[in-house]
Amino acid sequence: METQLQPDHAAAVEMAKMSPTTHVPRHVRKEQIRAEVHGSSAMGRFNAAVAVRVTKVVGTMYCAYVFTLIALVALPAAIQQGSPTVLINWLSSNFLQLVLLPIIIVGQNVISAAQDARAEADHETLTALHTMNVRQLQILEQQQQILDLLKLKAAG
């Protein structure tokens, strides 16, 4: 699938090759990525909204607590049967799957938030470094012009 970001990126790479002083740093936002995943059509926006909403609801510790209660409802029946196989099935299919799903999503959300914060800080730092680099290149170009003028004056 060809993405909408590639043409901009390719153009930025070409501009950087021609002259580092003309490079414009890009900042990729989550809204751009949502359009990449599901498309920018009405159905794509709807699918993305539903997926994000369900993930936000299921990816909470409150949902983990509710799922724990739901799983515990089936525990007495599993114990009553007295079979280790039934207890292991209850543990693996009812308890672990129900409870771990929201907990894993919560953990991923925490990790993602930290990564987003680092990416934002990195973007700001790299943009500042780029600005300094552009200024340094301009100074070097000016110094080269001065040296060229001095060479002309010394030769002439």
OpenMM code with the backbone's topology and positions (N, CA, C; nanometers):
from openmm import Vec3, app, unit

residues = "MET GLU THR GLN LEU GLN PRO ASP HIS ALA ALA ALA VAL GLU MET ALA LYS MET SER PRO THR THR HIS VAL PRO ARG HIS VAL ARG LYS GLU GLN ILE ARG ALA GLU VAL HIS GLY SER SER ALA MET GLY ARG PHE ASN ALA ALA VAL ALA VAL ARG VAL THR LYS VAL VAL GLY THR MET TYR CYS ALA TYR VAL PHE THR LEU ILE ALA LEU VAL ALA LEU PRO ALA ALA ILE GLN GLN GLY SER PRO THR VAL LEU ILE ASN TRP LEU SER SER ASN PHE LEU GLN LEU VAL LEU LEU PRO ILE ILE ILE VAL GLY GLN ASN VAL ILE SER ALA ALA GLN ASP ALA ARG ALA GLU ALA ASP HIS GLU THR LEU THR ALA LEU HIS THR MET ASN VAL ARG GLN LEU GLN ILE LEU GLU GLN GLN GLN GLN ILE LEU ASP LEU LEU LYS LEU LYS ALA ALA GLY".split()
positions = [
    Vec3(0.0848, -0.1181, 0.0000),
    Vec3(0.0000, 0.0000, 0.0000),
    Vec3(0.0889, 0.1238, 0.0000),
    Vec3(0.0669, 0.2112, -0.0930),
    Vec3(0.1443, 0.3348, -0.1009),
    Vec3(0.0870, 0.4332, -0.0010),
    Vec3(0.1721, 0.4954, 0.0774),
    Vec3(0.1247, 0.5851, 0.1816),
    Vec3(0.1283, 0.7288, 0.1337),
    Vec3(0.0510, 0.8112, 0.2034),
    Vec3(0.0468, 0.9531, 0.1700),
    Vec3(0.1739, 1.0236, 0.2154),
    Vec3(0.2456, 0.9653, 0.3110),
    Vec3(0.3639, 1.0310, 0.3642),
    Vec3(0.4847, 1.0129, 0.2746),
    Vec3(0.4877, 0.9079, 0.1923),
    Vec3(0.6051, 0.8799, 0.1118),
    Vec3(0.6415, 0.9907, 0.0144),
    Vec3(0.5461, 1.0473, -0.0621),
    Vec3(0.5863, 1.1543, -0.1548),
    Vec3(0.6506, 1.2728, -0.0827),
    Vec3(0.5958, 1.3126, 0.0321),
    Vec3(0.6539, 1.4232, 0.1076),
    Vec3(0.7942, 1.3871, 0.1542),
    Vec3(0.8104, 1.2647, 0.2000),
    Vec3(0.9402, 1.2195, 0.2483),
    Vec3(1.0410, 1.2155, 0.1340),
    Vec3(0.9996, 1.1617, 0.0200),
    Vec3(1.0896, 1.1538, -0.0956),
    Vec3(1.1322, 1.2943, -0.1392),
    Vec3(1.0372, 1.3869, -0.1400),
    Vec3(1.0695, 1.5248, -0.1778),
    Vec3(1.1659, 1.5868, -0.0763),
    Vec3(1.1442, 1.5590, 0.0524),
    Vec3(1.2334, 1.6129, 0.1555),
    Vec3(1.3745, 1.5564, 0.1403),
    Vec3(1.3849, 1.4278, 0.1075),
    Vec3(1.5162, 1.3660, 0.0883),
    Vec3(1.5866, 1.4299, -0.0305),
    Vec3(1.5157, 1.4509, -0.1411),
    Vec3(1.5755, 1.5139, -0.2590),
    Vec3(1.6211, 1.6557, -0.2286),
    Vec3(1.5393, 1.7315, -0.1545),
    Vec3(1.5770, 1.8678, -0.1182),
    Vec3(1.7019, 1.8671, -0.0305),
    Vec3(1.7094, 1.7714, 0.0623),
    Vec3(1.8255, 1.7633, 0.1512),
    Vec3(1.9516, 1.7312, 0.0733),
    Vec3(1.9394, 1.6506, -0.0324),
    Vec3(2.0562, 1.6175, -0.1147),
    Vec3(2.1055, 1.7416, -0.1885),
    Vec3(2.0107, 1.8238, -0.2373),
    Vec3(2.0485, 1.9427, -0.3131),
    Vec3(2.1116, 2.0479, -0.2227),
    Vec3(2.0505, 2.0712, -0.1096),
    Vec3(2.1028, 2.1731, -0.0191),
    Vec3(2.0505, 2.1457, 0.1215),
    Vec3(2.1400, 2.1196, 0.2156),
    Vec3(2.0951, 2.0922, 0.3522),
    Vec3(2.0225, 2.2097, 0.4161),
    Vec3(2.0433, 2.3285, 0.3648),
    Vec3(1.9782, 2.4448, 0.4248),
    Vec3(1.8317, 2.4561, 0.3859),
    Vec3(1.7857, 2.3783, 0.2869),
    Vec3(1.6459, 2.3872, 0.2453),
    Vec3(1.5603, 2.2761, 0.3049),
    Vec3(1.6186, 2.1880, 0.3848),
    Vec3(1.5428, 2.0783, 0.4447),
    Vec3(1.4393, 2.1314, 0.5431),
    Vec3(1.3192, 2.0770, 0.5367),
    Vec3(1.2134, 2.1137, 0.6298),
    Vec3(1.1783, 1.9890, 0.7106),
    Vec3(1.2046, 1.9891, 0.8421),
    Vec3(1.1734, 1.8710, 0.9229),
    Vec3(1.0235, 1.8417, 0.9224),
    Vec3(0.9893, 1.7118, 0.9144),
    Vec3(0.8495, 1.6687, 0.9182),
    Vec3(0.8168, 1.6179, 1.0571),
    Vec3(0.6955, 1.6422, 1.0998),
    Vec3(0.6479, 1.5885, 1.2265),
    Vec3(0.5259, 1.5024, 1.1966),
    Vec3(0.5377, 1.3715, 1.2180),
    Vec3(0.4295, 1.2783, 1.1888),
    Vec3(0.3348, 1.2750, 1.3082),
    Vec3(0.2082, 1.2961, 1.2826),
    Vec3(0.1054, 1.2982, 1.3867),
    Vec3(0.0203, 1.1731, 1.3792),
    Vec3(-0.0428, 1.1374, 1.4917),
    Vec3(-0.1236, 1.0156, 1.4965),
    Vec3(-0.2435, 1.0235, 1.4013),
    Vec3(-0.2927, 1.1420, 1.3760),
    Vec3(-0.4058, 1.1558, 1.2832),
    Vec3(-0.3650, 1.1119, 1.1420),
    Vec3(-0.2409, 1.1425, 1.1038),
    Vec3(-0.1910, 1.0999, 0.9731),
    Vec3(-0.1816, 0.9482, 0.9664),
    Vec3(-0.1387, 0.8869, 1.0747),
    Vec3(-0.1213, 0.7420, 1.0780),
    Vec3(-0.2566, 0.6731, 1.0743),
    Vec3(-0.3558, 0.7261, 1.1454),
    Vec3(-0.4901, 0.6665, 1.1415),
    Vec3(-0.5409, 0.6607, 0.9981),
    Vec3(-0.5202, 0.7672, 0.9234),
    Vec3(-0.5635, 0.7682, 0.7835),
    Vec3(-0.4870, 0.6644, 0.7027),
    Vec3(-0.3609, 0.6424, 0.7371),
    Vec3(-0.2801, 0.5423, 0.6667),
    Vec3(-0.3314, 0.4018, 0.6930),
    Vec3(-0.3749, 0.3744, 0.8151),
    Vec3(-0.4157, 0.2387, 0.8530),
    Vec3(-0.5521, 0.2041, 0.7945),
    Vec3(-0.6492, 0.2915, 0.8106),
    Vec3(-0.7865, 0.2602, 0.7692),
    Vec3(-0.8345, 0.3380, 0.6475),
    Vec3(-0.7551, 0.4296, 0.5979),
    Vec3(-0.7974, 0.5115, 0.4853),
    Vec3(-0.8656, 0.6376, 0.5337),
    Vec3(-0.8837, 0.7317, 0.4429),
    Vec3(-0.9426, 0.8597, 0.4807),
    Vec3(-1.0892, 0.8697, 0.4413),
    Vec3(-1.1468, 0.7600, 0.3908),
    Vec3(-1.2893, 0.7603, 0.3554),
    Vec3(-1.3738, 0.7622, 0.4823),
    Vec3(-1.5041, 0.7826, 0.4654),
    Vec3(-1.5947, 0.7842, 0.5801),
    Vec3(-1.5915, 0.6504, 0.6532),
    Vec3(-1.5889, 0.5401, 0.5785),
    Vec3(-1.5845, 0.4081, 0.6411),
    Vec3(-1.4517, 0.3876, 0.7135),
    Vec3(-1.3438, 0.4333, 0.6554),
    Vec3(-1.2135, 0.4215, 0.7203),
    Vec3(-1.2077, 0.5001, 0.8497),
    Vec3(-1.2607, 0.6226, 0.8473),
    Vec3(-1.2644, 0.7041, 0.9695),
    Vec3(-1.3529, 0.6384, 1.0751),
    Vec3(-1.4661, 0.5818, 1.0321),
    Vec3(-1.5557, 0.5124, 1.1255),
    Vec3(-1.4854, 0.3923, 1.1879),
    Vec3(-1.4204, 0.3099, 1.1040),
    Vec3(-1.3497, 0.1924, 1.1548),
    Vec3(-1.2411, 0.2320, 1.2541),
    Vec3(-1.1666, 0.3365, 1.2227),
    Vec3(-1.0610, 0.3823, 1.3130),
    Vec3(-1.1211, 0.4306, 1.4450),
    Vec3(-1.2327, 0.5047, 1.4372),
    Vec3(-1.2957, 0.5565, 1.5588),
    Vec3(-1.3472, 0.4423, 1.6468),
    Vec3(-1.4100, 0.3428, 1.5851),
    Vec3(-1.4610, 0.2287, 1.6620),
    Vec3(-1.3458, 0.1527, 1.7263),
    Vec3(-1.2395, 0.1281, 1.6496),
    Vec3(-1.1248, 0.0536, 1.7022),
    Vec3(-1.0606, 0.1276, 1.8194),
    Vec3(-1.0443, 0.2580, 1.8063),
    Vec3(-0.9832, 0.3365, 1.9131),
    Vec3(-1.0744, 0.3372, 2.0363),
    Vec3(-1.2042, 0.3527, 2.0147),
    Vec3(-1.2988, 0.3563, 2.1278),
    Vec3(-1.3002, 0.2229, 2.2029),
    Vec3(-1.3080, 0.1117, 2.1306),
    Vec3(-1.3090, -0.0202, 2.1945),
    Vec3(-1.1780, -0.0421, 2.2697),
    Vec3(-1.0671, -0.0042, 2.2090),
    Vec3(-0.9374, -0.0210, 2.2739),
    Vec3(-0.9294, 0.0623, 2.4012),
    Vec3(-0.9828, 0.1846, 2.3974),
    Vec3(-0.9800, 0.2698, 2.5166),
    Vec3(-1.0672, 0.2128, 2.6281),
    Vec3(-1.1802, 0.1524, 2.5926),
    Vec3(-1.2687, 0.0945, 2.6942),
    Vec3(-1.2083, -0.0340, 2.7505),
    Vec3(-1.1658, -0.1237, 2.6632),
    Vec3(-1.1116, -0.2523, 2.7087),
    Vec3(-0.9752, -0.2328, 2.7750),
    Vec3(-0.9005, -0.1342, 2.7328),
    Vec3(-0.7656, -0.1128, 2.7839),
    Vec3(-0.7624, -0.0305, 2.9110),
    Vec3(-0.8456, -0.0653, 3.0077),
    Vec3(-0.8448, 0.0030, 3.1376),
    Vec3(-0.8348, -0.1016, 3.2485),
    Vec3(-0.7821, -0.0610, 3.3607),
    Vec3(-0.7766, -0.1527, 3.4741),
    Vec3(-0.9170, -0.1825, 3.5256),
    Vec3(-1.0101, -0.0889, 3.5079),
    Vec3(-1.1479, -0.1155, 3.5497),
    Vec3(-1.2064, -0.2328, 3.4709),
    Vec3(-1.1758, -0.2364, 3.3426),
    Vec3(-1.2211, -0.3480, 3.2601),
    Vec3(-1.1552, -0.4779, 3.3075),
    Vec3(-1.0301, -0.4724, 3.3470),
    Vec3(-0.9617, -0.5915, 3.4001),
    Vec3(-1.0318, -0.6404, 3.5261),
    Vec3(-1.0733, -0.5472, 3.6121),
    Vec3(-1.1441, -0.5872, 3.7339),
    Vec3(-1.2791, -0.6511, 3.7011),
    Vec3(-1.3516, -0.5929, 3.6065),
    Vec3(-1.4808, -0.6503, 3.5656),
    Vec3(-1.4605, -0.7884, 3.5061),
    Vec3(-1.3587, -0.8027, 3.4203),
    Vec3(-1.3310, -0.9333, 3.3599),
    Vec3(-1.2906, -1.0359, 3.4668),
    Vec3(-1.2216, -0.9904, 3.5710),
    Vec3(-1.1859, -1.0808, 3.6804),
    Vec3(-1.3117, -1.1315, 3.7493),
    Vec3(-1.4051, -1.0413, 3.7757),
    Vec3(-1.5314, -1.0829, 3.8372),
    Vec3(-1.6084, -1.1799, 3.7474),
    Vec3(-1.6103, -1.1529, 3.6181),
    Vec3(-1.6791, -1.2425, 3.5246),
    Vec3(-1.6141, -1.3809, 3.5262),
    Vec3(-1.4818, -1.3833, 3.5269),
    Vec3(-1.4110, -1.5116, 3.5284),
    Vec3(-1.4362, -1.5861, 3.6586),
    Vec3(-1.4425, -1.5125, 3.7695),
    Vec3(-1.4641, -1.5773, 3.8987),
    Vec3(-1.6034, -1.6387, 3.9119),
    Vec3(-1.6992, -1.5913, 3.8321),
    Vec3(-1.8334, -1.6492, 3.8332),
    Vec3(-1.8278, -1.7961, 3.7924),
    Vec3(-1.7401, -1.8297, 3.6992),
    Vec3(-1.7296, -1.9675, 3.6514),
    Vec3(-1.6397, -2.0542, 3.7392),
    Vec3(-1.5677, -1.9952, 3.8332),
    Vec3(-1.4752, -2.0722, 3.9162),
    Vec3(-1.5451, -2.1775, 4.0026),
    Vec3(-1.6548, -2.1472, 4.0713),
    Vec3(-1.7186, -2.2514, 4.1536),
    Vec3(-1.7586, -2.3760, 4.0736),
    Vec3(-1.8079, -2.3552, 3.9520),
    Vec3(-1.8452, -2.4709, 3.8694),
    Vec3(-1.7222, -2.5531, 3.8330),
    Vec3(-1.6103, -2.4873, 3.8070),
    Vec3(-1.4869, -2.5596, 3.7738),
    Vec3(-1.4363, -2.6370, 3.8948),
    Vec3(-1.4447, -2.5758, 4.0119),
    Vec3(-1.4007, -2.6436, 4.1343),
    Vec3(-1.4919, -2.7622, 4.1650),
    Vec3(-1.6213, -2.7431, 4.1452),
    Vec3(-1.7193, -2.8472, 4.1759),
    Vec3(-1.6949, -2.9737, 4.0940),
    Vec3(-1.6481, -2.9567, 3.9713),
    Vec3(-1.6224, -3.0748, 3.8883),
    Vec3(-1.5018, -3.1526, 3.9400),
    Vec3(-1.4113, -3.0879, 4.0102),
    Vec3(-1.3007, -3.1552, 4.0757),
    Vec3(-1.1913, -3.2069, 3.9837),
    Vec3(-1.1980, -3.1793, 3.8574),
    Vec3(-1.0972, -3.2279, 3.7627),
    Vec3(-0.9874, -3.1229, 3.7455),
    Vec3(-0.8592, -3.1646, 3.7538),
    Vec3(-0.7516, -3.0680, 3.7301),
    Vec3(-0.7561, -3.0097, 3.5895),
    Vec3(-0.8003, -3.0893, 3.4937),
    Vec3(-0.8105, -3.0411, 3.3556),
    Vec3(-0.9111, -2.9270, 3.3458),
    Vec3(-1.0240, -2.9432, 3.4125),
    Vec3(-1.1271, -2.8381, 3.4102),
    Vec3(-1.0739, -2.7107, 3.4768),
    Vec3(-1.0001, -2.7253, 3.5876),
    Vec3(-0.9429, -2.6075, 3.6546),
    Vec3(-0.8384, -2.5380, 3.5671),
    Vec3(-0.7559, -2.6163, 3.5007),
    Vec3(-0.6550, -2.5580, 3.4108),
    Vec3(-0.7235, -2.4898, 3.2931),
    Vec3(-0.8287, -2.5524, 3.2399),
    Vec3(-0.9049, -2.4882, 3.1311),
    Vec3(-0.9667, -2.3574, 3.1788),
    Vec3(-1.0229, -2.3570, 3.3007),
    Vec3(-1.0812, -2.2332, 3.3537),
    Vec3(-0.9726, -2.1265, 3.3674),
    Vec3(-0.8575, -2.1675, 3.4239),
    Vec3(-0.7492, -2.0718, 3.4440),
    Vec3(-0.6997, -2.0145, 3.3121),
    Vec3(-0.6785, -2.1004, 3.2133),
    Vec3(-0.6207, -2.0527, 3.0866),
    Vec3(-0.7235, -1.9821, 2.9998),
    Vec3(-0.8451, -2.0368, 2.9885),
    Vec3(-0.9397, -1.9732, 2.8968),
    Vec3(-1.0229, -1.8647, 2.9612),
    Vec3(-1.0671, -1.8846, 3.0805),
    Vec3(-1.1521, -1.7820, 3.1407),
    Vec3(-1.0693, -1.6730, 3.2070),
    Vec3(-0.9864, -1.7121, 3.2990),
    Vec3(-0.9197, -1.6117, 3.3803),
    Vec3(-0.8078, -1.5391, 3.3054),
    Vec3(-0.7091, -1.6137, 3.2602),
    Vec3(-0.5927, -1.5482, 3.1995),
    Vec3(-0.6291, -1.4674, 3.0756),
    Vec3(-0.7079, -1.5252, 2.9864),
    Vec3(-0.7410, -1.4528, 2.8632),
    Vec3(-0.8255, -1.3291, 2.8924),
    Vec3(-0.9240, -1.3433, 2.9789),
    Vec3(-1.0096, -1.2286, 3.0088),
    Vec3(-0.9342, -1.1183, 3.0822),
    Vec3(-0.8550, -1.1563, 3.1808),
    Vec3(-0.7911, -1.0559, 3.2658),
    Vec3(-0.6657, -0.9982, 3.2011),
    Vec3(-0.5875, -1.0819, 3.1347),
    Vec3(-0.4626, -1.0318, 3.0773),
    Vec3(-0.4841, -0.9384, 2.9588),
    Vec3(-0.5898, -0.9574, 2.8826),
    Vec3(-0.6139, -0.8701, 2.7670),
    Vec3(-0.6153, -0.7226, 2.8061),
    Vec3(-0.7014, -0.6794, 2.8977),
    Vec3(-0.6994, -0.5358, 2.9307),
    Vec3(-0.5704, -0.4924, 2.9994),
    Vec3(-0.5098, -0.5789, 3.0788),
    Vec3(-0.3856, -0.5410, 3.1467),
    Vec3(-0.2740, -0.5200, 3.0451),
    Vec3(-0.2673, -0.6052, 2.9452),
    Vec3(-0.1655, -0.5881, 2.8398),
    Vec3(-0.1896, -0.4590, 2.7634),
    Vec3(-0.3156, -0.4281, 2.7340),
    Vec3(-0.3465, -0.3030, 2.6637),
    Vec3(-0.3062, -0.1829, 2.7491),
    Vec3(-0.3342, -0.1890, 2.8798),
    Vec3(-0.2940, -0.0795, 2.9688),
    Vec3(-0.1421, -0.0632, 2.9661),
    Vec3(-0.0710, -0.1748, 2.9757),
    Vec3(0.0750, -0.1691, 2.9706),
    Vec3(0.1247, -0.1104, 2.8398),
    Vec3(0.0648, -0.1508, 2.7291),
    Vec3(0.1030, -0.0962, 2.5991),
    Vec3(0.0740, 0.0531, 2.5916),
    Vec3(-0.0369, 0.0967, 2.6513),
    Vec3(-0.0691, 0.2398, 2.6524),
    Vec3(0.0347, 0.3194, 2.7308),
    Vec3(0.0799, 0.2631, 2.8430),
    Vec3(0.1835, 0.3306, 2.9229),
    Vec3(0.3125, 0.3394, 2.8423),
    Vec3(0.3513, 0.2282, 2.7803),
    Vec3(0.4735, 0.2263, 2.6997),
    Vec3(0.4608, 0.3229, 2.5821),
    Vec3(0.3450, 0.3224, 2.5165),
    Vec3(0.3228, 0.4097, 2.4011),
    Vec3(0.3300, 0.5570, 2.4408),
    Vec3(0.2725, 0.5907, 2.5556),
    Vec3(0.2770, 0.7305, 2.6010),
    Vec3(0.4210, 0.7744, 2.6249),
    Vec3(0.5011, 0.6840, 2.6835),
    Vec3(0.6422, 0.7168, 2.7062),
    Vec3(0.7154, 0.7329, 2.5739),
    Vec3(0.6879, 0.6449, 2.4782),
    Vec3(0.7520, 0.6543, 2.3467),
    Vec3(0.7106, 0.7821, 2.2747),
    Vec3(0.5824, 0.8175, 2.2852),
    Vec3(0.5349, 0.9409, 2.2219),
    Vec3(0.6038, 1.0634, 2.2815),
    Vec3(0.6194, 1.0630, 2.4136),
    Vec3(0.6864, 1.1761, 2.4797),
    Vec3(0.8325, 1.1852, 2.4352),
    Vec3(0.8994, 1.0703, 2.4265),
    Vec3(1.0390, 1.0709, 2.3801),
    Vec3(1.0466, 1.1170, 2.2342),
    Vec3(0.9549, 1.0696, 2.1515),
    Vec3(0.9558, 1.1090, 2.0104),
    Vec3(0.9340, 1.2598, 1.9959),
    Vec3(0.8438, 1.3149, 2.0740),
    Vec3(0.8188, 1.4596, 2.0701),
    Vec3(0.9432, 1.5368, 2.1132),
    Vec3(1.0060, 1.4909, 2.2211),
    Vec3(1.1292, 1.5572, 2.2681),
    Vec3(1.2396, 1.5441, 2.1634),
    Vec3(1.2529, 1.4268, 2.1041),
    Vec3(1.3535, 1.4073, 1.9989),
    Vec3(1.3263, 1.4983, 1.8794),
    Vec3(1.1994, 1.5110, 1.8414),
    Vec3(1.1645, 1.5979, 1.7288),
    Vec3(1.2043, 1.7427, 1.7580),
    Vec3(1.1740, 1.7885, 1.8795),
    Vec3(1.2098, 1.9259, 1.9161),
    Vec3(1.3616, 1.9447, 1.9150),
    Vec3(1.4331, 1.8468, 1.9700),
    Vec3(1.5800, 1.8555, 1.9739),
    Vec3(1.6378, 1.8546, 1.8333),
    Vec3(1.5905, 1.7628, 1.7509),
    Vec3(1.6434, 1.7528, 1.6142),
    Vec3(1.6094, 1.8758, 1.5315),
    Vec3(1.4933, 1.9326, 1.5542),
    Vec3(1.4571, 2.0554, 1.4832),
    Vec3(1.5498, 2.1696, 1.5249),
    Vec3(1.5794, 2.1787, 1.6552),
    Vec3(1.6722, 2.2830, 1.7022),
    Vec3(1.8121, 2.2600, 1.6450),
    Vec3(1.8573, 2.1343, 1.6452),
    Vec3(1.9884, 2.1042, 1.5883),
    Vec3(1.9931, 2.1361, 1.4388),
    Vec3(1.8850, 2.1070, 1.3690),
    Vec3(1.8794, 2.1388, 1.2266),
    Vec3(1.8906, 2.2898, 1.2054),
    Vec3(1.8196, 2.3659, 1.2858),
    Vec3(1.8239, 2.5117, 1.2749),
    Vec3(1.9665, 2.5632, 1.2986),
    Vec3(2.0334, 2.5077, 1.4012),
    Vec3(2.1720, 2.5480, 1.4272),
    Vec3(2.2629, 2.5087, 1.3108),
    Vec3(2.2416, 2.3892, 1.2572),
    Vec3(2.3236, 2.3426, 1.1456),
    Vec3(2.3058, 2.4315, 1.0230),
    Vec3(2.1829, 2.4706, 0.9950),
    Vec3(2.1568, 2.5598, 0.8813),
    Vec3(2.2315, 2.6909, 0.9013),
    Vec3(2.2275, 2.7444, 1.0223),
    Vec3(2.2975, 2.8712, 1.0496),
    Vec3(2.4484, 2.8545, 1.0320),
    Vec3(2.5021, 2.7417, 1.0797),
    Vec3(2.6458, 2.7158, 1.0638),
    Vec3(2.6837, 2.7070, 0.9158),
    Vec3(2.6000, 2.6415, 0.8369),
    Vec3(2.6278, 2.6305, 0.6936),
    Vec3(2.6243, 2.7680, 0.6262),
    Vec3(2.5320, 2.8517, 0.6692),
    Vec3(2.5254, 2.9864, 0.6141),
    Vec3(2.6522, 3.0650, 0.6480),
    Vec3(2.6982, 3.0494, 0.7713),
    Vec3(2.8222, 3.1176, 0.8123),
    Vec3(2.9399, 3.0664, 0.7298),
    Vec3(2.9484, 2.9356, 0.7095),
    Vec3(3.0572, 2.8790, 0.6289),
    Vec3(3.0506, 2.9285, 0.4845),
    Vec3(2.9309, 2.9396, 0.4296),
    Vec3(2.9170, 2.9915, 0.2928),
    Vec3(2.9637, 3.1367, 0.2859),
    Vec3(2.9295, 3.2145, 0.3881),
    Vec3(2.9732, 3.3540, 0.3911),
    Vec3(3.1254, 3.3626, 0.4042),
    Vec3(3.1825, 3.2769, 0.4874),
    Vec3(3.3280, 3.2757, 0.5016),
    Vec3(3.3953, 3.2351, 0.3711),
    Vec3(3.3351, 3.1403, 0.2997),
    Vec3(3.3916, 3.0990, 0.1708),
    Vec3(3.3870, 3.2144, 0.0715),
    Vec3(3.2797, 3.2902, 0.0747),
    Vec3(3.2709, 3.4070, -0.0135),
    Vec3(3.3807, 3.5085, 0.0206),
    Vec3(3.4041, 3.5298, 0.1496),
    Vec3(3.5099, 3.6227, 0.1925),
    Vec3(3.6458, 3.5723, 0.1454),
    Vec3(3.6709, 3.4420, 0.1620),
    Vec3(3.7992, 3.3843, 0.1176),
    Vec3(3.8153, 3.3984, -0.0338),
    Vec3(3.7087, 3.3749, -0.1084),
    Vec3(3.7146, 3.3890, -0.2538),
    Vec3(3.7469, 3.5337, -0.2924),
    Vec3(3.6851, 3.6301, -0.2228),
    Vec3(3.7131, 3.7718, -0.2494),
    Vec3(3.8591, 3.8060, -0.2172),
    Vec3(3.9080, 3.7529, -0.1060),
    Vec3(4.0475, 3.7793, -0.0671),
    Vec3(4.1450, 3.7207, -0.1696),
    Vec3(4.1137, 3.5998, -0.2197),
    Vec3(4.1984, 3.5373, -0.3230),
    Vec3(4.1999, 3.6227, -0.4489),
    Vec3(4.0830, 3.6728, -0.4884),
    Vec3(4.0749, 3.7592, -0.6079),
    Vec3(4.1565, 3.8861, -0.5877),
    Vec3(4.1461, 3.9429, -0.4681),
    Vec3(4.2175, 4.0675, -0.4417),
    Vec3(4.3691, 4.0446, -0.4382),
    Vec3(4.4088, 3.9293, -0.3801),
    Vec3(4.5528, 3.8974, -0.3719),
    Vec3(4.6086, 3.8656, -0.5092),
    Vec3(4.5294, 3.8027, -0.5939),
    Vec3(4.5762, 3.7655, -0.7279),
    Vec3(4.5772, 3.8892, -0.8195),
    Vec3(4.4944, 3.9849, -0.7938),
    Vec3(4.4789, 4.0960, -0.8869),
    Vec3(4.5510, 4.2144, -0.8514),
] * unit.nanometer
topology = app.Topology()
chain = topology.addChain("A")
for resn in residues:
    res = topology.addResidue(resn, chain)
    for name in ("N", "CA", "C"):
        topology.addAtom(name, app.Element.getBySymbol(name[0]), res)
